[in-house]
Amino acid sequence: MYSMQGIVRKSVNNATNQFERLGYVANNLANLNTRGYKAVNFEELLKEDGYITGAVRSDYSQGSIQITSNPYDVAINGVGFIPVVSPDGQVAYTRDGAFKQGKNGYLMTTDDWIVGEGIKIPANCYKFEIKPDGRVLVYDGATAKPKQIGTIPLVRFESQENLEQFGMNKLVPTADSGEPMLVKEHDCFCQNNLENANTNIYSSVNDMLRMNASMIASMRMMKVVDDMYNKAINIRE
């Protein structure tokens, strides 16, 4: 049996947790159209004392692959990340393969981070091709033999769930995630495609409705207890 103070504490605890969880769901919905975005979930845990706490976990399940017909676009079909380097040398990792030919012909992200160790695509090449294993080939003409100019690297982590958000759809390793491990043999890259966010819009909207109802119930419970306090005070007077 709970005292009125206990009811208030648990109602406040529930409302606070639901509000925090609502923030993660709203962020997932806001990134619905962000390429390669991985949903972040707030999982509730019931402690032994009856209070609710939570843990934040990233969902690294595969997002759907969409054809774009843009030769600079690369989707990752499987586990892994592409290392990218900022203009000041900062290394981060991403699954957003919406690339472009940037300064001096280098393959770059949309915000001018260099892909891998630097892959320079000749301006006068007939066409270029990105193989599933990451090899980048260029052709000087329609009948010319391909020449390899570089490789887009794919790396994996021992615990990718512990990667830290860096911003602009990029991640950086932590002590818990481990260091990046280069994958030498794979067939994960899909040129002319992009990976969509893995946010489930239907379950996210359903979660928002349930959390809203739960917060309203907690607020009403606190209002009931407040009214009881007021009545008790009036009786004593």
C-alpha positions in Angstrom: 0.0 0.0 0.0 1.4 3.4 -1.0 1.2 6.7 0.8 0.1 9.8 -1.1 3.7 10.9 -1.2 4.7 7.6 -2.8 1.9 8.0 -5.4 3.2 11.4 -6.3 6.8 10.3 -6.6 5.8 7.4 -8.8 3.6 9.5 -11.0 6.4 12.1 -11.4 8.9 9.3 -12.2 6.5 7.8 -14.8 5.8 11.2 -16.4 9.5 12.1 -16.6 10.5 8.7 -18.2 7.6 8.9 -20.7 8.6 12.5 -21.6 12.3 11.4 -22.2 11.1 8.4 -24.2 8.9 10.7 -26.2 11.9 12.8 -27.2 13.7 9.8 -28.7 10.6 8.7 -30.6 10.2 12.3 -31.9 13.8 12.3 -33.0 13.4 9.0 -34.9 10.4 10.5 -36.7 12.3 13.7 -37.5 15.0 11.6 -39.1 12.6 9.4 -41.2 14.1 10.7 -44.4 17.8 10.7 -43.2 19.8 8.3 -45.3 21.2 5.4 -43.3 19.8 6.7 -40.0 19.4 4.1 -37.2 16.5 4.5 -34.7 17.3 5.1 -31.1 15.0 3.4 -28.6 14.4 4.1 -24.9 13.6 0.8 -23.2 11.8 1.0 -19.9 12.9 -1.1 -17.0 11.0 -1.7 -13.7 13.2 -1.6 -10.7 12.8 -3.7 -7.5 11.4 -0.7 -5.6 8.6 -0.2 -8.2 10.2 2.8 -9.9 10.6 2.9 -13.7 14.0 3.6 -15.2 15.2 3.2 -18.8 18.1 2.3 -21.1 18.9 3.9 -24.5 19.8 1.5 -27.3 20.3 2.0 -31.0 18.6 -0.3 -33.5 21.1 -1.3 -36.1 18.7 -3.4 -38.2 19.0 -3.0 -41.9 17.1 -0.2 -43.5 15.4 -0.6 -46.9 17.5 -0.1 -50.0 16.3 2.5 -52.5 17.4 2.9 -56.1 18.5 6.4 -57.0 20.3 5.9 -60.3 23.0 8.3 -59.1 26.5 6.7 -59.6 27.8 8.6 -56.6 25.3 7.0 -54.2 26.4 3.9 -52.3 24.2 1.8 -49.9 25.6 -0.6 -47.4 23.6 -3.9 -47.5 24.8 -5.6 -44.3 26.8 -4.7 -41.2 29.4 -2.0 -41.3 30.3 1.6 -41.7 32.3 3.8 -44.1 35.1 5.9 -42.6 35.1 9.5 -43.6 37.6 12.2 -42.8 36.8 15.9 -42.0 38.8 18.8 -43.5 40.6 19.1 -40.2 41.5 15.4 -40.0 38.7 14.1 -37.7 37.7 10.5 -38.5 34.1 9.4 -38.1 31.9 6.6 -39.5 28.7 6.6 -41.4 26.2 4.5 -43.3 25.0 7.5 -45.3 26.4 6.9 -48.8 25.1 10.0 -50.5 28.4 11.0 -51.9 29.5 13.6 -54.5 32.6 14.5 -56.5 34.1 17.3 -54.4 37.1 19.5 -54.4 39.9 18.3 -56.8 37.7 15.4 -57.9 37.7 13.5 -54.6 34.8 11.3 -53.5 33.2 13.2 -50.6 30.1 13.3 -48.4 27.5 16.1 -48.9 29.2 18.1 -46.1 32.7 17.8 -47.6 34.2 14.9 -45.6 36.6 12.8 -47.7 35.6 9.1 -48.1 38.2 6.7 -46.9 41.8 7.6 -47.6 40.8 9.7 -50.5 39.6 8.5 -53.9 40.1 10.9 -56.8 37.9 10.4 -59.8 39.4 11.8 -63.0 37.3 14.6 -64.4 37.6 13.3 -68.0 36.8 9.7 -67.3 34.1 8.1 -69.4 32.4 6.5 -66.4 33.3 5.0 -63.0 32.0 2.0 -61.2 31.9 1.0 -57.5 32.0 -2.7 -57.1 30.2 -4.6 -54.2 33.6 -5.1 -52.5 34.3 -1.4 -52.6 36.8 -1.2 -55.5 36.4 1.9 -57.6 37.1 1.5 -61.3 37.2 4.1 -64.0 36.8 3.7 -67.8 38.5 6.1 -70.3 36.1 5.0 -73.0 33.1 2.8 -73.9 35.4 -0.1 -74.9 38.4 0.7 -72.6 39.5 -1.7 -69.9 38.8 -0.5 -66.3 41.5 0.9 -64.0 41.3 0.7 -60.3 41.8 4.1 -58.6 41.0 3.1 -55.0 38.8 1.2 -52.6 35.9 2.4 -50.4 36.7 0.8 -47.0 34.1 -1.0 -44.9 34.8 -1.3 -41.1 32.9 -3.1 -38.3 33.0 -2.8 -34.5 33.0 -5.4 -31.8 30.0 -3.6 -30.2 28.4 -1.2 -32.7 25.6 -0.4 -30.2 28.1 1.5 -28.1 29.2 3.9 -30.9 28.6 7.6 -30.0 26.6 10.0 -32.1 28.8 12.7 -33.6 26.3 14.7 -35.5 25.4 15.0 -39.2 24.6 11.3 -39.3 28.1 10.2 -38.2 29.4 8.1 -35.4 32.7 7.9 -33.4 34.0 4.9 -31.5 34.1 4.6 -27.7 36.0 2.4 -25.3 33.0 0.1 -25.2 32.5 -0.1 -28.9 36.1 -1.1 -29.6 38.3 0.0 -32.4 37.2 -0.2 -36.1 38.1 -3.5 -37.9 38.7 -3.4 -41.6 36.6 -5.9 -43.6 38.8 -7.2 -46.4 36.3 -9.5 -48.2 32.7 -8.6 -48.5 30.0 -7.7 -51.1 28.0 -5.1 -49.1 28.2 -2.1 -51.4 25.4 -1.2 -53.8 26.1 1.6 -56.2 23.2 3.7 -57.5 21.4 3.0 -54.3 20.9 4.5 -50.8 19.8 3.0 -47.5 16.7 4.5 -46.0 16.3 5.1 -42.2 15.1 2.0 -40.4 12.5 4.1 -38.4 9.1 2.3 -38.3 6.6 5.2 -38.7 3.6 3.1 -37.6 5.1 1.8 -34.4 6.6 5.2 -33.6 3.2 6.9 -34.0 1.6 4.2 -31.8 4.3 4.7 -29.2 3.7 8.4 -29.1 -0.1 7.9 -28.6 0.5 5.4 -25.7 3.1 7.7 -24.1 0.8 10.7 -24.3 -2.0 8.7 -22.7 0.4 7.5 -19.9 1.6 11.0 -19.2 -2.0 12.3 -19.0 -2.9 9.5 -16.6 0.1 10.4 -14.4 -0.8 14.1 -14.4 -4.4 13.3 -13.5 -3.2 11.1 -10.6 -1.1 13.9 -9.3 -4.1 16.2 -9.6 -6.3 13.8 -7.6 -3.6 13.5 -4.8 -3.3 17.3 -4.8 -7.1 17.7 -4.3 -7.0 15.2 -1.5 -4.2 17.2 0.2 -6.3 20.4 -0.1 -9.4 18.7 1.3 -7.4 17.3 4.2 -5.9 20.7 5.0 -9.4 22.3 4.9 -10.7 19.7 7.3 -8.0 20.4 9.8 -8.7 24.1 9.6 
